[in-house]
Amino acid sequence: DAEAVVGWYDNVYMPVILLIREQGILHNFPERTEADLYVLLSERREEIETALGWQIDAKTAVVNLAPAFDRAPQNMLSRLGGRLMEVVAPGLEDGPPVGFWREQREALHRADVLFDDILVSLQGTEADWHLLDGVIEVAKRENGRLLAINAVASEAELSDPRVEEIEAGFQQRCQASGVQGEFAAEVGVEGEIMIRRAAWVDLVATNLTFATELKPRLPLSSGVDMLIQQCPRPILVLPGVFESPMDRALLGYDGSPKAREALYVAAYLASCWQLHLDVVTVETDFTSSAALDEARQYLTSCGVENVNYLMRSHPIADALLETAVSRESNLLIVGGFGFRPVRYMMVGSTVDRALREFKQPILICR
């Protein structure tokens, strides 16, 4: 009826059209109308949903597809099937630019929530179920959706009863917790699948067991390096058995671009999760107290108060971990590999040390 049509126009069609305008997609197709672009984006969105095995919000699809429409507009005019994933998210050794995820989030005009969709990989191990328990708690705080992926070695394994068992276990836990969940299985390498699918979520949760045994005093594996370096979204690393209330966060801040992304996330968590926040800056030849002042000014502008600001002396990793212990922190927030721009392979980087020695959740931002 007329009322339903008006509701669809106002609540479904126009929000997408407004995003099409904001993203400047139409300038790549001067001979087409906004309605044409709406239909075209809907078709590409359906292809992405088929490839992923789960549903994608229409506005999220517009924001994520916009760079591909700008980069290769003619490729987006026809159906690409499975190739669309590669066109939308081309492989980048160093991942997307720092802050790209935040720009996409801000384009959605959602200030009330940060992690709508959370990706978790499940292979059915005991460690994975512990991981899922922790991720469910995060999803409940965010009123978010869990998207689980099961990596298999061959097409034949897609119909293996074990995959069905993992999906059933996942759905049972989600339903018992009142959390929406969607499950998909895909042929490929687990870490690579996570990176490719991460572009369509807001947070990637992992226990890193897919890539390393986290042996003390040994550098992390290349699989961990790859995930942290290339993943286009923040990564939440949870310990083996989730017990942390995540109500006392420590932000490591040095003023670098990735640290600013961590600051952005910390401000949101302090406000919306009502957690206690400490900010530590480690003084080095490259970092001074000015970085701590910068963090204070930003958090104050966001209305975040009752924050403890701490200056420490290097070595950076020692100072960060010792501060986490003394402040009884149960959530560490950092920005990518290293406090300063260093080669991500460098053994002994701050994040590398934290992943091996800090036994509480770690949120890695880029």
N, C-alpha and C positions, 0 to 999 in steps of 0.2 A: 504494500500500500504506500501512499504518499509519505506517511510518517517514517516508514522504514527506509525509503529512498533518501529522504532528508537526513536521517541518522547516518546512513552509509556515506553520504556525500560529506557531511561535517566531520565524522569521526574516523572514517577509513580513507576516503579519497583525498580530501584536502590536506591532511597532515603530510601525506606522501608528496603531493604537489608542492607544498611549501618547502619541503626538503629538496626537491628537485631544483627549485629556484635558488635556494641557498647554496647548493652544491655546484650551481652553474652548469648542470649537465646539458641543458637545452642548447647551449651555444655550439656544441659539437654536432648538432643536428638541426641546422637552420630551416630545413624544409619540413620539419615535423612539429606537431603540436604537443602541448603538455599532456593531453590525453593519450597521444601516441606513445610518449615516454612512459606513462603510467603502465600501459599494456606491455611495453617492451621490458620494463623492470620487473613486472609480475612474471613474465615468462622466464627471465633469467633467475629470479628468486625460486621458481619451481624447480629449475635445474639444480640449483645449489641444494635445495632441500632433498632432492632425490639422491644427489651425490653424498650428502652428509648422513641421510637417514633420520633427520629430525627437522622440526619446523623452525623457520627463521622469521622473526618479527619484520614486518614490511619496512618500517623506518630504519631498522638495523641493516636491512638489505640495501637500501638506497645509499646509506653512508658508506658501507663497505664496497659497494659496486662502483661508486662514483669515480675513484681513481682509475679503474679499468676503462670506464667510459671515456675518460679524459685521455688515457694513455693509448688506447687502441679502439676508438669508437666504431670502426667498421667491423671489427671482430665481434662486437657485442650485438650486431644486428641480426645474426643468425644463431640458431641453436648450436651449442658446442658440446653438449653432453658432458662426459667426464673431463674433457679438456678445459671446461670453464674454471675449475678450481685452480689450474695452473695459470690461466690468463688473469684471474683476479688476484692471486697471491704468487707472483713469480719468486723463484728462489733467490734469496739474498744471503750471502755468507755472514754478514754482520747484522742481519735482521733489519726491520724498518727503522726509520729515523727515531731518535729519542723524542718522546712526547707525542708520537703519532696516535697512540691509543687514546690519550687524554683528549686530543683534538677531535677524534671521532666521538668520544663520549659526550663532549660538550656540544657537538652538533646535534645530538639527540634531545638537548634541553631537559635532561633528567638530573636535577640536583638532589633528589630525595633518595637515590640509590646509586651505587657504583658497580656492584657485581650482580647484574641481572642473571647472567648465564655463566655457569661454572663447569669447566671441563675436568673430568677425572678419567684416568685409564684404569680399567679393571681386568686382571688376568685370572682372578679367582683364587689368589693366594690369601693366606691368613692376614698378611701385612696389608693387602689391598682392602680387605673388609674393615680393618682398623682405620685405614685411610678414609674409607667411605663414611664411617661413623663421624670422623672429624669434619669432613666436608659438609655433611648434612647439617651440623651445627652452624657452620658458616652460612649455608643456604637459608636456614631458618632466620638468622639475624637479618639477612638481606631480602627475605621473601623472594628468593631467587629460584632458578630452575637448574637442576643437575643434568648434565649431558655426559653420559658414560660411553666410552669407546673400548672395545675389545679387539686387540690386534691378533690376527691369525696368520699362519704361514702360507696357506693356499686357499684357493676357491672352495675346495672340497670341505675344508674345515669350517666354512661359514654355516654349514648345516649340521655341524657336530653337536651332539646332545650337551656337551660341556658348555657351549656358547649359550644354549637355552637355559642351562642351570645358572650361569652367571647372570643372565638377564633377569631371571626369576628372583634370584637373591637380591639384585639391585632394586627391582621394582617393589619387592616386599619391604625392604628397609625404607624406601622413599615413602610408600603409602603409610607405613606405621608412624612415620615422623611428620606426615602432612606436607611433604615436599614434592613438587612436581618433578618427574624424572623422565628422560628419554634415553634410549639405549641403541647403539649401533655397533656392528662388527665390520672390520675392514681388513683386507689383506695388505700386509706390509710390516715395516719396522716400527715398533711402538713409539720411539722418540720422534721419528719423522712424521708419523701420523698426528701426534700431539701438536707439533709445530704447525703443520698444515691446517689443522682444524682450529687452532687457537685464534685465528683471525676472525672467527665467527662467535667467539665468546668474550667474556670480560675478565675471567680469571682462570688460570690453569692450576690445579691442585695435584701434587705428587708427593710420594715418599722417596722418590729417586731409586727405588729398588730395581727398576728396569735397567739401570745403567751402572750401578755401583753397589758394593757391599758396605760402603762407608767405613773402610778400615782405618783405624786411627793412624795419624801421622803419614798417611799416603795421600798424594794428590787425587782429586776426583777424576773419574774416567772421561774419555772424550765424549761419551753420550751425554753426560751432565753438562760439560762445556757447551756442546751443541745446543741443548735445550735452553740454557740460560742466555747464550749469545744470540740465538736466532728467534726465540719465542717472541711474538709480537704483543704479548699481554703480560701483566704481572703474574708471577709464579708464587704460589703459597706452598711451601715445603712443610709437611707435617711429620712429626716423629712417629716411631713405630706404633706405639699405643697412645691414642689421643686422650690426654687427661688435662690439658691446659685450658683454663677458663678464658685465656686471651683477654685479660682486663688490665694488664700492665705492659705497655708498649715502650720500646726503646728505639728511637730513630737515630741512625748514624748519618750525620749531615756534614758535607764539606763544601757545598755550594756548586758542585759540578752539575751538568745537565741531568744525569740520571738521579742524582740526589734530590734535585728539585721535583722530579716525578714522585719520588718516595715521600717528600714533604707534602705534596698534594694529596696523596693517599692517606698519610698520617693525619692530616687535618680533617679529612672526611671521617676516618675511623674514630678519632677523638670526639667528634661531634655526634655522630650517629650511633656508635657503639658505646658511647659513654665510658670509654676506657681512660685510665691514667696514662699520661704521656710524658716521657723524658726525652730530651734531645741532647745528644752528645756530639761535640766537634773535637776532633783530635788535631792539635796544633802540629804542623809540619812546615817544611820550607815552602810549601805551596798553599797551605791553609792556615788562616789566622782567625782571630775572634770575630772578624767581620762576617764570616759565614754564619756563626751562631746568631749574630745580630740580625742577619737576613732572615733566618728561620723564625726568630722571635717576631719580627715585623709582619711576616706573612701569616703566622698563626694568629696573631692579634687581629689582623685585618679580617680573618675568617671567624672571629669571635671565639677562638679556642683559648681558654684561660687555664689557670692552675697547672701550668707546665713547668717542669724543672729543666733549666738549661745548664749544661755541664761542659766545661773545658777540660780536656785531658791531654797528656803528652804522649808522643809516639813511643814505641811501635803501635801502629794503628790497630792491628788485629788484637793485640794484647789489651790495649786500652778499651776497645769496644766490648770484648768478652768479659773483662774484669768489671766494667761498669754494669753490664747486664746481670752479673751475679750480685753485685752490691746493691743494685736497685730492685732485685728480685723480679726482673723482667720475664714475662712469659710470652712475649711476641717481639721479635726483632724485625725492624723495617729498614731495608737498605736499598741502594740503587745500583743494581748490576754488579759486574765484576770490578772490584777495586774501588777505593775512594777517589783516586785520580784516574784519568784515562790511561790504562795500562793494557798490555797485551792480555787477552783473556786466558791464554794458556799459562800465564805466569804462575808457577807453583808458589803457594803461600799467600795468594791474594786474600784480601779481607773476607770476601764471600766464601771462598774455598775453605778457609779456616772455620768460619762460622758454621758452615754446613756439616763439617766433621765434628765440631766440638760443642756447639750449642744444641741442647737437647729439648728445645722448645720450638714452636712454629716460627718460621722465617718467611717474611714476605719480600720478594725481590722485584723491584720495579724498574721499568725502562721508559 
